[in-house]
Every structure is written in structure tokens, then in C-alpha cells.
């Protein structure tokens, strides 16, 4: 069976979740792409699913939060030779978030935390790096 991102370019989504104090929520990835890197939440866009809805769904599944409205932030294209993966990802910014985040998918994400944009953990995924560059251009 053909695998998105590996056998053909995958379509993904991500969501920047930012608190009122400016800190952002990051999770540490367990598997490829970019295993061990800190990343924003996100995942694959399903067939016939709008990418904004996919970003909200993935974020809710991965964090346990309730996500309201989201705004488009940027489009990224990442070719990751070390992982043999190629992704086009629509990145969004959460406008409304309720609840407290938790680790709901420990097989995918091993750690989480709120981080100041001036003091981000390393290594930082290329997806998060691009999202934060777009966010800085917007502020």
C-alpha cells in the first residue's frame, strides 16, 4: 500500500497553539519524520477533509484540548532526505483553546511543554521552525 509522504508527497497540517502570555505548546516526536524533535501538533489531512478541520482534529486528538477557530498561518514544503519523506503542510494558528493539554498519544509524542518563542527547546522540527518564522512576520 502506498504511504503518503514516503511513496508520494503527503498533505499535512499543523497548528500553533499560543497562550495569552505568548508561549507556544510543543510536543516531542517519537517517530519519523524528525524523531526526537520538538514540534507543533498536526498530522495528515484525510481525503475530502478541509486542512483547517484536519489541523483542529489532529490537535484535539494529540492534546485533549478543545480547539475553536483557526487562522491560516503559512504553507510549508519539507523534503526530509534523512527520513525519506516529502510533505506539503498547511499551518494554522489557534484562536480559541479550552482545557489543559496532556499527552494523549504516548506512542507518537513523548513529552510536552509551553515554551517562550525566545527560548525554544532543541532540536526544533523544520515544520515548527517555519511556523514560528511566519508567526514572527505576522506579529
FENUR-V138020 format. One line per field, one symbol per residue. psi: psi as a letter, one per 20 degrees, with the letter a starting at -180 (. if undefined). Layout:
BEGIN
psi=???
END
This chain:
BEGIN
psi=pppqigiqpqorqrppoprhjiqqpqqpqgrqqlpiqpqrqabqpqpjpqhhhgggggggghhirppcqqqpgrpqoponhhikqoqpppprpphppqapqroimiihpirrrpqpiimqqqqpqhggggghghghih.
END
